[in-house]
Amino acid sequence: MATDYNAFITEDTIEGDPDASGPLAGATVAVKDNISTAGVRTTCGSEMLADYVPPYSATVVERLTDAGATVVGKTNMDEFGMGTTTETSAFGPTRNPADPERVPGGSSGGSAAAVAAGEADVALGSDTGGSVRCPAAFCGVVGIKPTYGLVSRYGLVAYANSLEQIGPIAGTVERAAETLDVIAGPDPNDGTTRDPREVDGADAGVPESGYAAAADGDVDGLTVGVPTELFDGADERVVETVEAAIADLEVQGAETTEISLPSVEHAVQAYYVIATGEASSNLARFDGVRYGHRADSDGNWNESFAETREAFGAEVKRRILLGTYALSAGYHDKYYRKAQDAREWVRRDFEDAFADVDVIASPTMPVLPFELGESLDDPLRMYLADANTTPANLANLPAISVPAGEADGLPVGLQLVGPKFDEATVIRAASAVEDR
Ligand code: GLN
């Protein structure tokens, strides 16, 4: 298998059930390296877990192999999912198959690159603040961030539990939806999972025949909301490409209407307080005693702990510091509580918008793929690139990135966000974008 793009950290096989039938039987799947695979090392892109071999597989991996898909490897990622370019990986950056001098996006950059380069039929990523949608957009493939609670997180190494979901990446909307059909649904090992059919008002979003059947391209009569805030400040070439795709949806019978989501102006700030706060707590377990690499320090625990934590890269350390600070006594009210208020405001803004529209369209990323190295020295610039993706995580909503076309020869992704558990509508609308 070609590895020119450095899409994989580990190439190893977990065979799918040879007797399975269904759309994923015989397919190959690339799995992000923060999703546990029994017997196959799972590094999270970190020196800290460079030798960690999980004793069990994540529920999503079990479901895929039961459905006949064969895991072909573990994909490169920003360390612990912290990044937008796959450059914070301890295993070197992944290159974008659309332009090898550019990043594939992140943090699931290896998964998107593997699919874009034909090294796997489908892939799994995890999306805490955009990490499935961003690399899908940058690599010119499709990525779905499911509603919070639709897909089990059992076996996903946590970055920020309250925000993240595992989601599929594939070459087409239908293929991504087929993968979602396999991994979705309640799991006794993850108490946050729900059966949408049992959630009041959400049952309409689950087609009897599965999500893939919703990829029928039929947008006749669909109302598409276009929020001004998610276009303001975006690269003009991205805006033009996305606007042309939305105009095409009108030609196909959809109605578009301008809407306003004032709260999303604060989404990135709220996201980074909540995500780093949760991360600082989640990453405390990598102390060399309970989990992870252990430094050798003659029995002095404080020294050993400090040296052990050197195995984290700069971005991870920055976030542990930020999160610890935001949660500390005296600052909790100033930062964390305000971020939670903003999160609630974002949730309500979307709820109000969905009283009038079926789906909300915007650029997935406000920028074209960065050149390798371009954003590494400027973390704030990298954080701001998450402006359009983080709102769906804060509001727990389903979202998809689908290729809208190209600008200067580079892929541009269009994002569609839908009401809670209504993945069918975002899949339907995305398949119309793809069919143009
Ligand atoms: N870029 C965002 C971050 O660095 C999103 C990451 C993710 O979704 N895992 O936190």
Boltz pocket constraint, residues with backbone or C-beta under 6 A from the ligand:
constraints:
  - pocket:
      binder: B
      contacts: [[A, 80], [A, 81], [A, 82], [A, 83], [A, 84], [A, 106], [A, 107], [A, 126], [A, 127], [A, 128], [A, 129], [A, 130], [A, 131], [A, 132], [A, 159], [A, 275], [A, 382], [A, 386]]
      max_distance: 6.0
